[in-house]
Amino acid sequence: MSENRPDLSTLTGPQLVRAFLAEFDKPRTTPAERAAFFDFKARVFTAIAERDANPDAARAAARARVARDRLLAQTDTVNGGEA
């Protein structure tokens, strides 16, 4: 992901939205790619929630983390690991 920066706290609100939208429509064919997107989405919405004390953004971040964790668990199960 081109905008998958380790520290999103330096971005403004509009920059966070642009970074998210830039990644939104990219095709993801593997569970690992989809999990990476949901991780990025969680980080973006966490940054928005912390910056603006926005409970809706906090809920969106939590949902993205759940989706990421499910995909990672499925990947572990398929690869023979423990879920």
C-alpha positions as CSV (number, residue, x, y, z in Angstrom):
1,M,0.0,0.0,0.0
2,S,1.5,3.2,-1.1
3,E,0.1,5.3,1.8
4,N,0.6,2.6,4.5
5,R,2.7,4.8,6.7
6,P,3.8,3.7,10.1
7,D,2.9,7.0,11.7
8,L,-0.4,8.5,10.6
9,S,-0.5,11.1,13.4
10,T,1.4,13.7,11.3
11,L,-1.4,13.7,8.7
12,T,-4.2,16.2,8.7
13,G,-7.9,15.1,8.6
14,P,-8.2,15.6,4.8
15,Q,-4.8,13.8,4.3
16,L,-6.1,10.8,6.3
17,V,-9.2,10.7,4.2
18,R,-7.2,11.0,0.9
19,A,-4.9,8.2,2.1
20,F,-7.8,5.9,2.9
21,L,-9.6,6.6,-0.4
22,A,-6.4,6.0,-2.4
23,E,-6.3,2.5,-0.9
24,F,-10.0,1.8,-0.9
25,D,-10.6,0.7,-4.5
26,K,-7.4,-1.2,-5.1
27,P,-7.9,-4.9,-5.8
28,R,-7.0,-7.3,-3.1
29,T,-7.0,-10.9,-4.1
30,T,-5.5,-12.7,-1.1
31,P,-6.6,-12.7,2.5
32,A,-3.3,-11.3,3.6
33,E,-3.8,-8.3,1.3
34,R,-7.3,-7.8,2.6
35,A,-6.0,-8.1,6.2
36,A,-3.3,-5.4,5.5
37,F,-6.0,-3.1,4.1
38,F,-8.2,-3.6,7.2
39,D,-5.2,-2.9,9.4
40,F,-4.5,0.3,7.5
41,K,-8.2,1.2,7.8
42,A,-8.1,0.6,11.5
43,R,-5.1,2.9,11.9
44,V,-6.7,5.7,9.8
45,F,-9.9,5.6,11.8
46,T,-8.0,5.3,15.1
47,A,-6.1,8.5,14.2
48,I,-9.3,10.3,13.4
49,A,-10.9,9.1,16.6
50,E,-8.0,10.2,18.7
51,R,-7.6,13.5,17.0
52,D,-11.3,14.5,17.0
53,A,-12.6,12.4,20.0
54,N,-14.9,10.9,17.4
55,P,-16.8,7.8,18.7
56,D,-18.0,6.9,15.2
57,A,-14.4,6.7,14.0
58,A,-13.5,4.6,17.0
59,R,-16.3,2.1,16.2
60,A,-15.1,2.0,12.5
61,A,-11.6,1.3,13.7
62,A,-12.8,-1.5,16.0
63,R,-14.8,-3.1,13.1
64,A,-11.8,-2.9,10.9
65,R,-9.6,-4.6,13.5
66,V,-12.3,-7.4,13.9
67,A,-12.3,-7.9,10.1
68,R,-8.4,-8.0,10.0
69,D,-8.3,-10.5,12.9
70,R,-10.8,-12.8,11.2
71,L,-8.9,-12.7,7.9
72,L,-5.6,-13.5,9.8
73,A,-7.3,-16.3,11.7
74,Q,-8.6,-17.8,8.4
75,T,-5.1,-17.5,6.9
76,D,-3.5,-19.2,9.9
77,T,-6.1,-22.0,9.7
78,V,-5.5,-22.5,5.9
79,N,-1.8,-22.6,6.5
80,G,-2.1,-25.2,9.2
81,G,-1.6,-22.9,12.2
82,E,-3.8,-22.6,15.2
83,A,-6.7,-20.2,14.9
